[in-house]
């Protein structure tokens, strides 16, 4: 199991034949030459945000607040 830092890295490794990936469809380009198998009949997964500090970072505070409102 390998955790990648970006969707591009995931797609590169899968495209090179190093395995498979579970990735949200939003990160897949429409013209990708890989087999896509949707996962159905599953409860939604939650995700989180990691940040070092909110102190003095108004833009990050606003981003987190807006994300919670969605």
CHARMM internal coordinates of N, CA and C (Angstrom, degrees):
IC EDIT
DIST 1 N 1 CA 1.4349
DIST 1 CA 1 C 1.5226
ANGL 1 N 1 CA 1 C 107.96
DIST 1 C 2 N 1.3108
ANGL 1 CA 1 C 2 N 116.01
DIHE 1 N 1 CA 1 C 2 N 133.65
DIST 2 N 2 CA 1.4561
ANGL 1 C 2 N 2 CA 121.51
DIHE 1 CA 1 C 2 N 2 CA -178.81
DIST 2 CA 2 C 1.5241
ANGL 2 N 2 CA 2 C 108.38
DIHE 1 C 2 N 2 CA 2 C -132.40
DIST 2 C 3 N 1.3071
ANGL 2 CA 2 C 3 N 118.10
DIHE 2 N 2 CA 2 C 3 N 127.07
DIST 3 N 3 CA 1.4510
ANGL 2 C 3 N 3 CA 122.75
DIHE 2 CA 2 C 3 N 3 CA 176.95
DIST 3 CA 3 C 1.5186
ANGL 3 N 3 CA 3 C 108.38
DIHE 2 C 3 N 3 CA 3 C -94.05
DIST 3 C 4 N 1.3170
ANGL 3 CA 3 C 4 N 116.71
DIHE 3 N 3 CA 3 C 4 N 124.14
DIST 4 N 4 CA 1.4622
ANGL 3 C 4 N 4 CA 121.67
DIHE 3 CA 3 C 4 N 4 CA -177.88
DIST 4 CA 4 C 1.5193
ANGL 4 N 4 CA 4 C 110.41
DIHE 3 C 4 N 4 CA 4 C -99.48
DIST 4 C 5 N 1.3196
ANGL 4 CA 4 C 5 N 115.28
DIHE 4 N 4 CA 4 C 5 N 153.20
DIST 5 N 5 CA 1.4570
ANGL 4 C 5 N 5 CA 121.90
DIHE 4 CA 4 C 5 N 5 CA -178.89
DIST 5 CA 5 C 1.5269
ANGL 5 N 5 CA 5 C 113.35
DIHE 4 C 5 N 5 CA 5 C -86.29
DIST 5 C 6 N 1.3304
ANGL 5 CA 5 C 6 N 117.19
DIHE 5 N 5 CA 5 C 6 N -14.38
DIST 6 N 6 CA 1.4607
ANGL 5 C 6 N 6 CA 118.61
DIHE 5 CA 5 C 6 N 6 CA -177.36
DIST 6 CA 6 C 1.5267
ANGL 6 N 6 CA 6 C 110.11
DIHE 5 C 6 N 6 CA 6 C -150.87
DIST 6 C 7 N 1.3258
ANGL 6 CA 6 C 7 N 116.66
DIHE 6 N 6 CA 6 C 7 N 155.09
DIST 7 N 7 CA 1.4642
ANGL 6 C 7 N 7 CA 120.27
DIHE 6 CA 6 C 7 N 7 CA 175.94
DIST 7 CA 7 C 1.5265
ANGL 7 N 7 CA 7 C 112.07
DIHE 6 C 7 N 7 CA 7 C -61.36
DIST 7 C 8 N 1.3310
ANGL 7 CA 7 C 8 N 116.23
DIHE 7 N 7 CA 7 C 8 N -33.23
DIST 8 N 8 CA 1.4632
ANGL 7 C 8 N 8 CA 119.33
DIHE 7 CA 7 C 8 N 8 CA 179.46
DIST 8 CA 8 C 1.5230
ANGL 8 N 8 CA 8 C 111.52
DIHE 7 C 8 N 8 CA 8 C -62.65
DIST 8 C 9 N 1.3249
ANGL 8 CA 8 C 9 N 116.86
DIHE 8 N 8 CA 8 C 9 N -40.00
DIST 9 N 9 CA 1.4638
ANGL 8 C 9 N 9 CA 120.70
DIHE 8 CA 8 C 9 N 9 CA 178.19
DIST 9 CA 9 C 1.5158
ANGL 9 N 9 CA 9 C 110.54
DIHE 8 C 9 N 9 CA 9 C -65.12
DIST 9 C 10 N 1.3200
ANGL 9 CA 9 C 10 N 116.26
DIHE 9 N 9 CA 9 C 10 N -42.88
DIST 10 N 10 CA 1.4679
ANGL 9 C 10 N 10 CA 120.19
DIHE 9 CA 9 C 10 N 10 CA 178.48
DIST 10 CA 10 C 1.5205
ANGL 10 N 10 CA 10 C 110.43
DIHE 9 C 10 N 10 CA 10 C -58.84
DIST 10 C 11 N 1.3225
ANGL 10 CA 10 C 11 N 116.65
DIHE 10 N 10 CA 10 C 11 N -49.47
DIST 11 N 11 CA 1.4628
ANGL 10 C 11 N 11 CA 120.59
DIHE 10 CA 10 C 11 N 11 CA -177.43
DIST 11 CA 11 C 1.5208
ANGL 11 N 11 CA 11 C 111.65
DIHE 10 C 11 N 11 CA 11 C -64.54
DIST 11 C 12 N 1.3266
ANGL 11 CA 11 C 12 N 116.94
DIHE 11 N 11 CA 11 C 12 N -35.69
DIST 12 N 12 CA 1.4606
ANGL 11 C 12 N 12 CA 120.73
DIHE 11 CA 11 C 12 N 12 CA 177.25
DIST 12 CA 12 C 1.5211
ANGL 12 N 12 CA 12 C 111.17
DIHE 11 C 12 N 12 CA 12 C -63.74
DIST 12 C 13 N 1.3328
ANGL 12 CA 12 C 13 N 117.44
DIHE 12 N 12 CA 12 C 13 N -47.20
DIST 13 N 13 CA 1.4688
ANGL 12 C 13 N 13 CA 121.16
DIHE 12 CA 12 C 13 N 13 CA -179.24
DIST 13 CA 13 C 1.5266
ANGL 13 N 13 CA 13 C 111.88
DIHE 12 C 13 N 13 CA 13 C -66.18
DIST 13 C 14 N 1.3238
ANGL 13 CA 13 C 14 N 117.07
DIHE 13 N 13 CA 13 C 14 N -43.20
DIST 14 N 14 CA 1.4666
ANGL 13 C 14 N 14 CA 119.98
DIHE 13 CA 13 C 14 N 14 CA 178.66
DIST 14 CA 14 C 1.5319
ANGL 14 N 14 CA 14 C 110.10
DIHE 13 C 14 N 14 CA 14 C -65.38
DIST 14 C 15 N 1.3309
ANGL 14 CA 14 C 15 N 116.75
DIHE 14 N 14 CA 14 C 15 N -43.81
DIST 15 N 15 CA 1.4649
ANGL 14 C 15 N 15 CA 120.44
DIHE 14 CA 14 C 15 N 15 CA 179.08
DIST 15 CA 15 C 1.5177
ANGL 15 N 15 CA 15 C 113.08
DIHE 14 C 15 N 15 CA 15 C -62.57
DIST 15 C 16 N 1.3314
ANGL 15 CA 15 C 16 N 116.84
DIHE 15 N 15 CA 15 C 16 N -29.06
DIST 16 N 16 CA 1.4656
ANGL 15 C 16 N 16 CA 121.31
DIHE 15 CA 15 C 16 N 16 CA 178.93
DIST 16 CA 16 C 1.5319
ANGL 16 N 16 CA 16 C 111.77
DIHE 15 C 16 N 16 CA 16 C -82.69
DIST 16 C 17 N 1.3268
ANGL 16 CA 16 C 17 N 116.61
DIHE 16 N 16 CA 16 C 17 N -3.27
DIST 17 N 17 CA 1.4581
ANGL 16 C 17 N 17 CA 119.46
DIHE 16 CA 16 C 17 N 17 CA 176.15
DIST 17 CA 17 C 1.5188
ANGL 17 N 17 CA 17 C 115.12
DIHE 16 C 17 N 17 CA 17 C 89.14
DIST 17 C 18 N 1.3240
ANGL 17 CA 17 C 18 N 117.73
DIHE 17 N 17 CA 17 C 18 N 17.92
DIST 18 N 18 CA 1.4581
ANGL 17 C 18 N 18 CA 120.45
DIHE 17 CA 17 C 18 N 18 CA -178.71
DIST 18 CA 18 C 1.5217
ANGL 18 N 18 CA 18 C 113.50
DIHE 17 C 18 N 18 CA 18 C -84.65
DIST 18 C 19 N 1.3151
ANGL 18 CA 18 C 19 N 118.32
DIHE 18 N 18 CA 18 C 19 N 0.00
DIST 19 N 19 CA 1.4586
ANGL 18 C 19 N 19 CA 119.94
DIHE 18 CA 18 C 19 N 19 CA 177.96
DIST 19 CA 19 C 1.5040
ANGL 19 N 19 CA 19 C 112.00
DIHE 18 C 19 N 19 CA 19 C 151.07
DIST 19 C 20 N 1.3089
ANGL 19 CA 19 C 20 N 114.78
DIHE 19 N 19 CA 19 C 20 N -154.98
DIST 20 N 20 CA 1.4595
ANGL 19 C 20 N 20 CA 121.86
DIHE 19 CA 19 C 20 N 20 CA 179.97
DIST 20 CA 20 C 1.5200
ANGL 20 N 20 CA 20 C 108.24
DIHE 19 C 20 N 20 CA 20 C -126.78
DIST 20 C 21 N 1.3200
ANGL 20 CA 20 C 21 N 116.43
DIHE 20 N 20 CA 20 C 21 N 172.11
DIST 21 N 21 CA 1.4637
ANGL 20 C 21 N 21 CA 120.08
DIHE 20 CA 20 C 21 N 21 CA -177.25
DIST 21 CA 21 C 1.5136
ANGL 21 N 21 CA 21 C 110.28
DIHE 20 C 21 N 21 CA 21 C -145.12
DIST 21 C 22 N 1.3027
ANGL 21 CA 21 C 22 N 115.68
DIHE 21 N 21 CA 21 C 22 N 151.75
DIST 22 N 22 CA 1.4562
ANGL 21 C 22 N 22 CA 122.77
DIHE 21 CA 21 C 22 N 22 CA 168.78
DIST 22 CA 22 C 1.5165
ANGL 22 N 22 CA 22 C 105.26
DIHE 21 C 22 N 22 CA 22 C -110.00
DIST 22 C 23 N 1.3229
ANGL 22 CA 22 C 23 N 115.36
DIHE 22 N 22 CA 22 C 23 N 115.92
DIST 23 N 23 CA 1.4604
ANGL 22 C 23 N 23 CA 120.83
DIHE 22 CA 22 C 23 N 23 CA -172.87
DIST 23 CA 23 C 1.5320
ANGL 23 N 23 CA 23 C 108.63
DIHE 22 C 23 N 23 CA 23 C -145.08
DIST 23 C 24 N 1.3256
ANGL 23 CA 23 C 24 N 118.13
DIHE 23 N 23 CA 23 C 24 N 140.78
DIST 24 N 24 CA 1.4661
ANGL 23 C 24 N 24 CA 119.75
DIHE 23 CA 23 C 24 N 24 CA 177.08
DIST 24 CA 24 C 1.5229
ANGL 24 N 24 CA 24 C 111.00
DIHE 23 C 24 N 24 CA 24 C -61.34
DIST 24 C 25 N 1.3178
ANGL 24 CA 24 C 25 N 115.92
DIHE 24 N 24 CA 24 C 25 N 140.99
DIST 25 N 25 CA 1.4574
ANGL 24 C 25 N 25 CA 121.61
DIHE 24 CA 24 C 25 N 25 CA -178.32
DIST 25 CA 25 C 1.5082
ANGL 25 N 25 CA 25 C 114.19
DIHE 24 C 25 N 25 CA 25 C -58.99
DIST 25 C 26 N 1.3131
ANGL 25 CA 25 C 26 N 117.33
DIHE 25 N 25 CA 25 C 26 N -24.34
DIST 26 N 26 CA 1.4651
ANGL 25 C 26 N 26 CA 120.67
DIHE 25 CA 25 C 26 N 26 CA -179.35
DIST 26 CA 26 C 1.5288
ANGL 26 N 26 CA 26 C 111.79
DIHE 25 C 26 N 26 CA 26 C -61.75
DIST 26 C 27 N 1.3353
ANGL 26 CA 26 C 27 N 117.19
DIHE 26 N 26 CA 26 C 27 N -23.98
DIST 27 N 27 CA 1.4631
ANGL 26 C 27 N 27 CA 120.93
DIHE 26 CA 26 C 27 N 27 CA -178.72
DIST 27 CA 27 C 1.5262
ANGL 27 N 27 CA 27 C 113.18
DIHE 26 C 27 N 27 CA 27 C -89.83
DIST 27 C 28 N 1.3242
ANGL 27 CA 27 C 28 N 117.81
DIHE 27 N 27 CA 27 C 28 N -2.94
DIST 28 N 28 CA 1.4633
ANGL 27 C 28 N 28 CA 120.59
DIHE 27 CA 27 C 28 N 28 CA -177.78
DIST 28 CA 28 C 1.5192
ANGL 28 N 28 CA 28 C 110.68
DIHE 27 C 28 N 28 CA 28 C -94.36
DIST 28 C 29 N 1.3194
ANGL 28 CA 28 C 29 N 117.41
DIHE 28 N 28 CA 28 C 29 N 124.40
DIST 29 N 29 CA 1.4656
ANGL 28 C 29 N 29 CA 119.19
DIHE 28 CA 28 C 29 N 29 CA 174.71
DIST 29 CA 29 C 1.5254
ANGL 29 N 29 CA 29 C 109.58
DIHE 28 C 29 N 29 CA 29 C -65.89
DIST 29 C 30 N 1.3275
ANGL 29 CA 29 C 30 N 118.08
DIHE 29 N 29 CA 29 C 30 N 147.06
DIST 30 N 30 CA 1.4720
ANGL 29 C 30 N 30 CA 120.58
DIHE 29 CA 29 C 30 N 30 CA -176.39
DIST 30 CA 30 C 1.5294
ANGL 30 N 30 CA 30 C 113.73
DIHE 29 C 30 N 30 CA 30 C -63.53
DIST 30 C 31 N 1.3235
ANGL 30 CA 30 C 31 N 118.61
DIHE 30 N 30 CA 30 C 31 N -25.91
DIST 31 N 31 CA 1.4622
ANGL 30 C 31 N 31 CA 121.40
DIHE 30 CA 30 C 31 N 31 CA -175.65
DIST 31 CA 31 C 1.5306
ANGL 31 N 31 CA 31 C 113.05
DIHE 30 C 31 N 31 CA 31 C -101.79
DIST 31 C 32 N 1.3181
ANGL 31 CA 31 C 32 N 118.42
DIHE 31 N 31 CA 31 C 32 N 20.56
DIST 32 N 32 CA 1.4640
ANGL 31 C 32 N 32 CA 121.91
DIHE 31 CA 31 C 32 N 32 CA -177.36
DIST 32 CA 32 C 1.5328
ANGL 32 N 32 CA 32 C 109.82
DIHE 31 C 32 N 32 CA 32 C -68.29
DIST 32 C 33 N 1.3166
ANGL 32 CA 32 C 33 N 116.07
DIHE 32 N 32 CA 32 C 33 N 138.30
DIST 33 N 33 CA 1.4732
ANGL 32 C 33 N 33 CA 121.39
DIHE 32 CA 32 C 33 N 33 CA -177.08
DIST 33 CA 33 C 1.5282
ANGL 33 N 33 CA 33 C 110.93
DIHE 32 C 33 N 33 CA 33 C -94.51
DIST 33 C 34 N 1.3389
ANGL 33 CA 33 C 34 N 116.88
DIHE 33 N 33 CA 33 C 34 N 46.40
DIST 34 N 34 CA 1.4584
ANGL 33 C 34 N 34 CA 121.87
DIHE 33 CA 33 C 34 N 34 CA 176.74
DIST 34 CA 34 C 1.5225
ANGL 34 N 34 CA 34 C 108.96
DIHE 33 C 34 N 34 CA 34 C -121.86
DIST 34 C 35 N 1.3010
ANGL 34 CA 34 C 35 N 116.44
DIHE 34 N 34 CA 34 C 35 N 158.15
DIST 35 N 35 CA 1.4554
ANGL 34 C 35 N 35 CA 120.77
DIHE 34 CA 34 C 35 N 35 CA 175.89
DIST 35 CA 35 C 1.5223
ANGL 35 N 35 CA 35 C 108.43
DIHE 34 C 35 N 35 CA 35 C -79.64
DIST 35 C 36 N 1.3333
ANGL 35 CA 35 C 36 N 115.66
DIHE 35 N 35 CA 35 C 36 N 127.55
DIST 36 N 36 CA 1.4598
ANGL 35 C 36 N 36 CA 120.84
DIHE 35 CA 35 C 36 N 36 CA 179.14
DIST 36 CA 36 C 1.5257
ANGL 36 N 36 CA 36 C 108.33
DIHE 35 C 36 N 36 CA 36 C -110.52
DIST 36 C 37 N 1.3240
ANGL 36 CA 36 C 37 N 117.04
DIHE 36 N 36 CA 36 C 37 N 124.57
DIST 37 N 37 CA 1.4602
ANGL 36 C 37 N 37 CA 122.15
DIHE 36 CA 36 C 37 N 37 CA 178.45
DIST 37 CA 37 C 1.5254
ANGL 37 N 37 CA 37 C 107.40
DIHE 36 C 37 N 37 CA 37 C -118.85
DIST 37 C 38 N 1.3368
ANGL 37 CA 37 C 38 N 117.05
DIHE 37 N 37 CA 37 C 38 N 107.61
DIST 38 N 38 CA 1.4611
ANGL 37 C 38 N 38 CA 118.77
DIHE 37 CA 37 C 38 N 38 CA -178.94
DIST 38 CA 38 C 1.5329
ANGL 38 N 38 CA 38 C 111.70
DIHE 37 C 38 N 38 CA 38 C -68.19
DIST 38 C 39 N 1.3141
ANGL 38 CA 38 C 39 N 116.18
DIHE 38 N 38 CA 38 C 39 N 143.11
DIST 39 N 39 CA 1.4606
ANGL 38 C 39 N 39 CA 121.86
DIHE 38 CA 38 C 39 N 39 CA 174.67
DIST 39 CA 39 C 1.5259
ANGL 39 N 39 CA 39 C 106.47
DIHE 38 C 39 N 39 CA 39 C -93.46
DIST 39 C 40 N 1.3211
ANGL 39 CA 39 C 40 N 116.46
DIHE 39 N 39 CA 39 C 40 N 119.71
DIST 40 N 40 CA 1.4588
ANGL 39 C 40 N 40 CA 120.97
DIHE 39 CA 39 C 40 N 40 CA -178.00
DIST 40 CA 40 C 1.5236
ANGL 40 N 40 CA 40 C 110.10
DIHE 39 C 40 N 40 CA 40 C -117.53
DIST 40 C 41 N 1.3095
ANGL 40 CA 40 C 41 N 115.55
DIHE 40 N 40 CA 40 C 41 N 173.29
DIST 41 N 41 CA 1.4687
ANGL 40 C 41 N 41 CA 122.50
DIHE 40 CA 40 C 41 N 41 CA 178.76
DIST 41 CA 41 C 1.5207
ANGL 41 N 41 CA 41 C 111.77
DIHE 40 C 41 N 41 CA 41 C 53.66
DIST 41 C 42 N 1.3032
ANGL 41 CA 41 C 42 N 116.15
DIHE 41 N 41 CA 41 C 42 N 47.40
DIST 42 N 42 CA 1.4561
ANGL 41 C 42 N 42 CA 121.51
DIHE 41 CA 41 C 42 N 42 CA -179.10
DIST 42 CA 42 C 1.5233
ANGL 42 N 42 CA 42 C 109.02
DIHE 41 C 42 N 42 CA 42 C -135.71
DIST 42 C 43 N 1.3127
ANGL 42 CA 42 C 43 N 116.56
DIHE 42 N 42 CA 42 C 43 N 142.84
DIST 43 N 43 CA 1.4583
ANGL 42 C 43 N 43 CA 119.89
DIHE 42 CA 42 C 43 N 43 CA 176.57
DIST 43 CA 43 C 1.5256
ANGL 43 N 43 CA 43 C 109.05
DIHE 42 C 43 N 43 CA 43 C -67.53
DIST 43 C 44 N 1.3444
ANGL 43 CA 43 C 44 N 117.55
DIHE 43 N 43 CA 43 C 44 N 149.57
DIST 44 N 44 CA 1.4711
ANGL 43 C 44 N 44 CA 119.73
DIHE 43 CA 43 C 44 N 44 CA 177.23
DIST 44 CA 44 C 1.5255
ANGL 44 N 44 CA 44 C 111.17
DIHE 43 C 44 N 44 CA 44 C -60.46
DIST 44 C 45 N 1.3193
ANGL 44 CA 44 C 45 N 116.02
DIHE 44 N 44 CA 44 C 45 N 146.58
DIST 45 N 45 CA 1.4575
ANGL 44 C 45 N 45 CA 122.17
DIHE 44 CA 44 C 45 N 45 CA 177.56
DIST 45 CA 45 C 1.5209
ANGL 45 N 45 CA 45 C 109.47
DIHE 44 C 45 N 45 CA 45 C -94.87
DIST 45 C 46 N 1.3121
ANGL 45 CA 45 C 46 N 115.96
DIHE 45 N 45 CA 45 C 46 N 146.23
DIST 46 N 46 CA 1.4523
ANGL 45 C 46 N 46 CA 118.79
DIHE 45 CA 45 C 46 N 46 CA 176.21
DIST 46 CA 46 C 1.5266
ANGL 46 N 46 CA 46 C 108.95
DIHE 45 C 46 N 46 CA 46 C -95.40
DIST 46 C 47 N 1.3064
ANGL 46 CA 46 C 47 N 115.46
DIHE 46 N 46 CA 46 C 47 N 160.88
DIST 47 N 47 CA 1.4486
ANGL 46 C 47 N 47 CA 120.20
DIHE 46 CA 46 C 47 N 47 CA 177.65
DIST 47 CA 47 C 1.5164
ANGL 47 N 47 CA 47 C 108.30
DIHE 46 C 47 N 47 CA 47 C -142.70
DIST 47 C 48 N 1.2924
ANGL 47 CA 47 C 48 N 117.70
DIHE 47 N 47 CA 47 C 48 N 168.10
DIST 48 N 48 CA 1.4453
ANGL 47 C 48 N 48 CA 120.81
DIHE 47 CA 47 C 48 N 48 CA -177.71
DIST 48 CA 48 C 1.5070
ANGL 48 N 48 CA 48 C 111.98
DIHE 47 C 48 N 48 CA 48 C -134.61
DIST 48 C 49 N 1.3030
ANGL 48 CA 48 C 49 N 114.59
DIHE 48 N 48 CA 48 C 49 N 179.48
DIST 49 N 49 CA 1.4640
ANGL 48 C 49 N 49 CA 122.15
DIHE 48 CA 48 C 49 N 49 CA 178.81
DIST 49 CA 49 C 1.5206
ANGL 49 N 49 CA 49 C 107.41
DIHE 48 C 49 N 49 CA 49 C -124.38
DIST 49 C 50 N 1.3192
ANGL 49 CA 49 C 50 N 116.81
DIHE 49 N 49 CA 49 C 50 N 131.77
DIST 50 N 50 CA 1.4631
ANGL 49 C 50 N 50 CA 121.60
DIHE 49 CA 49 C 50 N 50 CA 174.61
DIST 50 CA 50 C 1.5186
ANGL 50 N 50 CA 50 C 108.14
DIHE 49 C 50 N 50 CA 50 C -106.37
DIST 50 C 51 N 1.2985
ANGL 50 CA 50 C 51 N 115.78
DIHE 50 N 50 CA 50 C 51 N 134.72
DIST 51 N 51 CA 1.4555
ANGL 50 C 51 N 51 CA 120.74
DIHE 50 CA 50 C 51 N 51 CA 176.52
DIST 51 CA 51 C 1.5187
ANGL 51 N 51 CA 51 C 108.69
DIHE 50 C 51 N 51 CA 51 C -146.79
DIST 51 C 52 N 1.3097
ANGL 51 CA 51 C 52 N 116.00
DIHE 51 N 51 CA 51 C 52 N 150.07
DIST 52 N 52 CA 1.4662
ANGL 51 C 52 N 52 CA 120.50
DIHE 51 CA 51 C 52 N 52 CA -177.29
DIST 52 CA 52 C 1.5218
ANGL 52 N 52 CA 52 C 111.08
DIHE 51 C 52 N 52 CA 52 C -75.93
DIST 52 C 53 N 1.3130
ANGL 52 CA 52 C 53 N 116.94
DIHE 52 N 52 CA 52 C 53 N -45.51
DIST 53 N 53 CA 1.4579
ANGL 52 C 53 N 53 CA 119.93
DIHE 52 CA 52 C 53 N 53 CA -177.91
DIST 53 CA 53 C 1.5204
ANGL 53 N 53 CA 53 C 109.79
DIHE 52 C 53 N 53 CA 53 C -161.19
DIST 53 C 54 N 1.3150
ANGL 53 CA 53 C 54 N 115.71
DIHE 53 N 53 CA 53 C 54 N 142.52
DIST 54 N 54 CA 1.4632
ANGL 53 C 54 N 54 CA 120.25
DIHE 53 CA 53 C 54 N 54 CA 173.72
DIST 54 CA 54 C 1.5229
ANGL 54 N 54 CA 54 C 111.32
DIHE 53 C 54 N 54 CA 54 C -93.99
DIST 54 C 55 N 1.3019
ANGL 54 CA 54 C 55 N 116.29
DIHE 54 N 54 CA 54 C 55 N -10.04
DIST 55 N 55 CA 1.4568
ANGL 54 C 55 N 55 CA 120.99
DIHE 54 CA 54 C 55 N 55 CA -175.86
DIST 55 CA 55 C 1.5271
ANGL 55 N 55 CA 55 C 111.19
DIHE 54 C 55 N 55 CA 55 C -60.85
DIST 55 C 56 N 1.3186
ANGL 55 CA 55 C 56 N 115.45
DIHE 55 N 55 CA 55 C 56 N 119.85
DIST 56 N 56 CA 1.4552
ANGL 55 C 56 N 56 CA 120.50
DIHE 55 CA 55 C 56 N 56 CA 177.98
DIST 56 CA 56 C 1.5218
ANGL 56 N 56 CA 56 C 114.68
DIHE 55 C 56 N 56 CA 56 C 73.53
DIST 56 C 57 N 1.3295
ANGL 56 CA 56 C 57 N 118.22
DIHE 56 N 56 CA 56 C 57 N 14.80
DIST 57 N 57 CA 1.4666
ANGL 56 C 57 N 57 CA 121.31
DIHE 56 CA 56 C 57 N 57 CA -177.66
DIST 57 CA 57 C 1.5297
ANGL 57 N 57 CA 57 C 109.32
DIHE 56 C 57 N 57 CA 57 C -122.50
DIST 57 C 58 N 1.3281
ANGL 57 CA 57 C 58 N 116.28
DIHE 57 N 57 CA 57 C 58 N 78.36
DIST 58 N 58 CA 1.4614
ANGL 57 C 58 N 58 CA 121.09
DIHE 57 CA 57 C 58 N 58 CA -175.35
DIST 58 CA 58 C 1.5302
ANGL 58 N 58 CA 58 C 111.92
DIHE 57 C 58 N 58 CA 58 C -64.34
DIST 58 C 59 N 1.3098
ANGL 58 CA 58 C 59 N 117.71
DIHE 58 N 58 CA 58 C 59 N -36.31
DIST 59 N 59 CA 1.4666
ANGL 58 C 59 N 59 CA 120.36
DIHE 58 CA 58 C 59 N 59 CA 179.94
DIST 59 CA 59 C 1.5307
ANGL 59 N 59 CA 59 C 110.12
DIHE 58 C 59 N 59 CA 59 C -62.57
DIST 59 C 60 N 1.3203
ANGL 59 CA 59 C 60 N 117.85
DIHE 59 N 59 CA 59 C 60 N -44.06
DIST 60 N 60 CA 1.4581
ANGL 59 C 60 N 60 CA 121.24
DIHE 59 CA 59 C 60 N 60 CA 178.12
DIST 60 CA 60 C 1.5265
ANGL 60 N 60 CA 60 C 110.96
DIHE 59 C 60 N 60 CA 60 C -65.05
DIST 60 C 61 N 1.3284
ANGL 60 CA 60 C 61 N 117.67
DIHE 60 N 60 CA 60 C 61 N -41.02
DIST 61 N 61 CA 1.4614
ANGL 60 C 61 N 61 CA 121.05
DIHE 60 CA 60 C 61 N 61 CA 176.81
DIST 61 CA 61 C 1.5289
ANGL 61 N 61 CA 61 C 110.61
DIHE 60 C 61 N 61 CA 61 C -59.30
DIST 61 C 62 N 1.3212
ANGL 61 CA 61 C 62 N 117.10
DIHE 61 N 61 CA 61 C 62 N -44.41
DIST 62 N 62 CA 1.4660
ANGL 61 C 62 N 62 CA 121.36
DIHE 61 CA 61 C 62 N 62 CA 178.97
DIST 62 CA 62 C 1.5178
ANGL 62 N 62 CA 62 C 111.50
DIHE 61 C 62 N 62 CA 62 C -64.57
DIST 62 C 63 N 1.3233
ANGL 62 CA 62 C 63 N 116.63
DIHE 62 N 62 CA 62 C 63 N -41.28
DIST 63 N 63 CA 1.4677
ANGL 62 C 63 N 63 CA 120.72
DIHE 62 CA 62 C 63 N 63 CA 179.44
DIST 63 CA 63 C 1.5298
ANGL 63 N 63 CA 63 C 110.70
DIHE 62 C 63 N 63 CA 63 C -61.29
DIST 63 C 64 N 1.3248
ANGL 63 CA 63 C 64 N 117.24
DIHE 63 N 63 CA 63 C 64 N -46.22
DIST 64 N 64 CA 1.4700
ANGL 63 C 64 N 64 CA 120.88
DIHE 63 CA 63 C 64 N 64 CA -179.77
DIST 64 CA 64 C 1.5216
ANGL 64 N 64 CA 64 C 110.33
DIHE 63 C 64 N 64 CA 64 C -64.85
DIST 64 C 65 N 1.3203
ANGL 64 CA 64 C 65 N 117.58
DIHE 64 N 64 CA 64 C 65 N -42.01
DIST 65 N 65 CA 1.4586
ANGL 64 C 65 N 65 CA 120.67
DIHE 64 CA 64 C 65 N 65 CA 178.34
DIST 65 CA 65 C 1.5294
ANGL 65 N 65 CA 65 C 111.70
DIHE 64 C 65 N 65 CA 65 C -61.85
DIST 65 C 66 N 1.3238
ANGL 65 CA 65 C 66 N 116.89
DIHE 65 N 65 CA 65 C 66 N -45.62
DIST 66 N 66 CA 1.4582
ANGL 65 C 66 N 66 CA 120.87
DIHE 65 CA 65 C 66 N 66 CA 178.56
DIST 66 CA 66 C 1.5178
ANGL 66 N 66 CA 66 C 112.49
DIHE 65 C 66 N 66 CA 66 C -65.03
DIST 66 C 67 N 1.3238
ANGL 66 CA 66 C 67 N 116.89
DIHE 66 N 66 CA 66 C 67 N -36.81
DIST 67 N 67 CA 1.4708
ANGL 66 C 67 N 67 CA 120.94
DIHE 66 CA 66 C 67 N 67 CA 178.46
DIST 67 CA 67 C 1.5180
ANGL 67 N 67 CA 67 C 110.85
DIHE 66 C 67 N 67 CA 67 C -64.79
DIST 67 C 68 N 1.3170
ANGL 67 CA 67 C 68 N 117.91
DIHE 67 N 67 CA 67 C 68 N -36.78
DIST 68 N 68 CA 1.4543
ANGL 67 C 68 N 68 CA 121.62
DIHE 67 CA 67 C 68 N 68 CA 178.88
DIST 68 CA 68 C 1.5177
ANGL 68 N 68 CA 68 C 112.31
DIHE 67 C 68 N 68 CA 68 C -69.74
DIST 68 C 69 N 1.3123
ANGL 68 CA 68 C 69 N 116.92
DIHE 68 N 68 CA 68 C 69 N -26.10
DIST 69 N 69 CA 1.4695
ANGL 68 C 69 N 69 CA 121.35
DIHE 68 CA 68 C 69 N 69 CA -178.58
DIST 69 CA 69 C 1.5225
ANGL 69 N 69 CA 69 C 112.24
DIHE 68 C 69 N 69 CA 69 C -79.65
DIST 69 C 70 N 1.3090
ANGL 69 CA 69 C 70 N 118.07
DIHE 69 N 69 CA 69 C 70 N -15.11
DIST 70 N 70 CA 1.4755
ANGL 69 C 70 N 70 CA 121.31
DIHE 69 CA 69 C 70 N 70 CA -176.68
DIST 70 CA 70 C 1.5004
ANGL 70 N 70 CA 70 C 111.60
DIHE 69 C 70 N 70 CA 70 C -71.99
END
COOR INIT
IC SEED 1 N 1 CA 1 C
IC BUILD
